């Protein structure tokens, strides 16, 4: 039996001297999640013949949707009493308090707004953002690990991968109990889902991939994994229903939505009406042909000049 890893890392990487502003590891991983997520989203939009402006235009609504949704979710699901006592605490994001389920709801709202604004089907947009969502889920949990928060339950002495968090338990390093590293487990879950999305995208093919497939896979795989990891996570002063935690209960709805979406895609595929995410190349070429008599005359004159 090995000794547990003692994680006593200061969550503040550096403090800016002249303004006394702390730079936290969590903030760095949060920013990295947005940067990498944007690159993946831009890559997917380019594959759908979208413009750079379409990807850039989603930065602000996506950021606000995730940040405000995560904050509101934490307040409503976990810390409503503190908000009622200190309403201005809502704006102190640097103190922590972001809920991933609330972030998911805020992200859906941002995607709906972007789909309406850009006249793009919602599930097509959700497919293309699923890579960024998995990346963000993985990196943010690494930030939680540096913050010594969202810890696991106390692990048995023979568990080989336990971690002690003295800063979480307010105990000396030698007295902090070993715990399950659920933050690392959820981070690995995010990277696993990201790999599954890349594999599904490759196997399905860019032209024949059913719309909504990647979004459905993300919902099923990620929230099923979250449901099971919650069994080993420390309860955050919350109510339980039939032994299930609040995080597990909040994971059921998106998981069932993903299952329903997969069934819907399978039914449409059997009927032969599964739509492609964007027109095939032959259709785009046909759309580019000149229309009307004037267009046909200009095309004939152009061919005569080339001869």
N, C-alpha and C positions, 0 to 999 in steps of 0.2 A: 504493500500500500504506500503510494507516494504522498508527500505532504501537499496540501492545497497551495495553489498560487495565491500569494498575498498581493492584492491590487490596491495600492495606496497612492495612486498617481494623483497629483494636483490637477484638477480639471482646467485650471487657467494656464495657458501656454505662456502668455506674456501680457503685461499691463502697459498700455501706452502712457508714458510718464506725464506729459503735459496736460492730459485730460483725465488721467486716472481711469481709463477705460480698459476693462479686462478683455483679452482675446482668448476665448475658450476653444478647446479641442472640438467640442460639440458644434460650435458655430462654423469651424473650418470644415467639418464633415458635412454639415448641412449645406454650406456653399458648394462644396465639391459635388454633392448629389445634384444640385441644380445645374452646375456647369456640364457634368457628364450627361445628365438627363436631357439637357438642351441639345447637345451634340447628337445623341441618339434620335431625338425627335426630329431634328433637322434632316438627318440622314433618311428617316422614314418618309418625311414629307417630300424630299427630293425624289425618292423612288416612286411616289405617286404623281410625279410631274408637277408638284407644287413649287411655289417660288420661295426664295429666301425670306421675303417679307412675311409670308404666311407663318413660317416658323417663329420669326422674331416677334410677330404680333401676339403670340401666345405667352410670351415671357411674363408680362405684367398680370394678366388674369390668372395664369397658372400659379404664379408666386402668391398672389393674394388669396386665391382659392385654397391652396395648401396651408398657408400660414394662418389665415383667419379660421378656416375650417378646423385645423388642428387645435387652435386655442379654444374655440367655442366647444369643440368636442370634449376637451379636457375639463372645461368648466361645467358643462351639463352632465357629463358622465361620472366625473370623479371629484370635483372640487367646487361645487356650487356654493357651499357655505362660506368659503373664503371670499369668493367674488361678491356675495351679498354684503359681507362686512367691509371689503376693500374693493370697490368697483374699479379704481384706477389700476389695480393689480393686473387687469386685463392687458395693459400695454407694456408690462414689464416682462417681455419675452425672454430676456437674458436670464431670468431666474428659473427657467424651465417651465414645464406644464404644457406639453403638446401631445395630443392623442392621435394615433395613426388612423383610427376609424373616422374621427372627425376630418382628418386630412383627406381621406378617401371621398367623403361626402362633398367637401369643398372642391376637390378636383373634378368630380362629376359635374358640379355646377359650372366650373370654368370651361370644361369641354363642351357642355351644352351651349354656353354662350359663344364659344369659338365656332362650333358647328353652324349655329344660326348666322353668325356674322360672315363666315366664309362660304356659306352654302355648301358645306361638305357633310355627307352622312355621318351621324354621330358615331355609329359603331366602327366606321372606317377610321375616324379620328381616334377613337378609343384604342383600336388595334395598334395604331402607330405610336401612341403614347405609352403603351403597356411596357415597352422596354425601359423607358425613363422611370416609370413607377416602380418596377422591380429594382432598378439601380438605387433609387432613393430609399426604398425600404431597407436595403442591405446596408447602405452607408450611414443612415441615421442611427441604426442600432449600434454601430461601432462608436458613434458619438455618445450614446447612452452608456456604453461600457466605460468610456473615459470619465463620464460623470458619476460613475458608481450608482446608477439609478436603474429602475426596472429590473431589479435583481431577481434571482431564482430563490426557491425555498431552500431551507437548510438541507444539505445533502448528507447521506449516511457516510460513516467514516471510510467505507471501502469504495466509494465512488472515485474513479481515477482522475476526473477532469474538473474537480471542484475548485472554486475561487472564493477567497475571503475578501470582503469589502469593508475594511475598518471605517472608512469615511461614511458609509451608509449606516452602519450599526453604531457609530459613535463609540467605538471601543479601540483599545490598543491593538496593533497588528497581531500580536500573539493570542489575543482573546476573541477576535472576530470569528464567528462560525463559518465553516466552509459551505458554499452555496452552489446550486446549479448555475452555470453560466448561460442563462437564457438569452441574454443580449447577443452573445456570439451565435447561439443556435438560430435566432431569428435573422441574424445577418447572413449566415450560411443558407438559410431558407430563401432569402431574397436573391442571392447569387444563383442558387439552384433553379429558381423560377426564371431568372434571366437566361440561363443556359437552355432551359426547356423552350423558351420563346424563340431563341435563335434556331434551335433544332426544328421546331414546328414550322417556322417561317421558311427554312431551307427545304424541308420535305414537302410542304404544301405547294411551294412555288410562288413566285411573285405574281404571276398572271392568273393563277387558278385558286388562290387562297380564298376561302369563303369569308365574307365580311363578318366580323365579330368573333372569329376563331381565336385570335391571340388574346383579346380581352377576356373571353370566356376561360381560356386556360389560366390566365393570371388570377382571375377570381377564384377558380376552383383550387388550384395548387397552393396559392399563397394563403388563403383564408382557411383551408383545411389544415395546412401546417401550423398556422397561428392557433387554431383551436386546440391542437394536441400539445403544442409547446406551453400553452397556458396552464396545463396540469402541473407543470414544474415551476411556475412563476409565483412569486410572493404576491399575496392578495393585497390590494392597495386600499385598505379600510373601506371595503365595499360589501354590498349584499350579495348573497349567492341564491340561486334558484336550482334546486335539485343537484346541489354540489357544483354547478357550473358557475364560473366567474362572469363578471360583467363583460370582460374581453371576449370570452367564448360566446356569450349570447349575442354580442354585436357582430361576431364573425359568421353567424349562421345565415343571415339574410344575404350578404354578398356571395357566399358559397352557393346557396340555392339559386341565386340569380345566374351564376356561371353555369350550373347544371342545366337550368331551363334554356339558356342561350345555346348550349351545345346540342340539346335535343331539338331546338328550333332549327339550327344549322343542318343537323342530320336529316330532318324531315324535308327541308327545302332541297337538299342534295338528292334525296331519293326521287323527288318530283322533277328533278332536272332544272330547277329554277334558282339554284345558288348563284348569286350575283358576284361578279368579280369586283375587286376594290377599285379598279379603274379600267377604262377601255383598253382592249388589246391594241397592239401596234397597227394592225390592219385597219381597225376602226378609226384610229386617229389619222391614218393616212387618208382614209376616205373622207373624213371630215375636213381635211385640208384642201380638197379639190375645189376649184372655182365653181361658183354657182351662178346660174342665170346666163343670158345670152352674151352680155358684155364680158363676163368673166371667161366664157368659153372662147370668145374672139381674142381676148388678150392672151390666153394660153396658146391659141394657134399661131398668133403673131410671134410669140416668144419661141415656139418650136421652129418656125421658119427662119428666125434670125440665127438660132443655133446651128441650123443646117448650112 
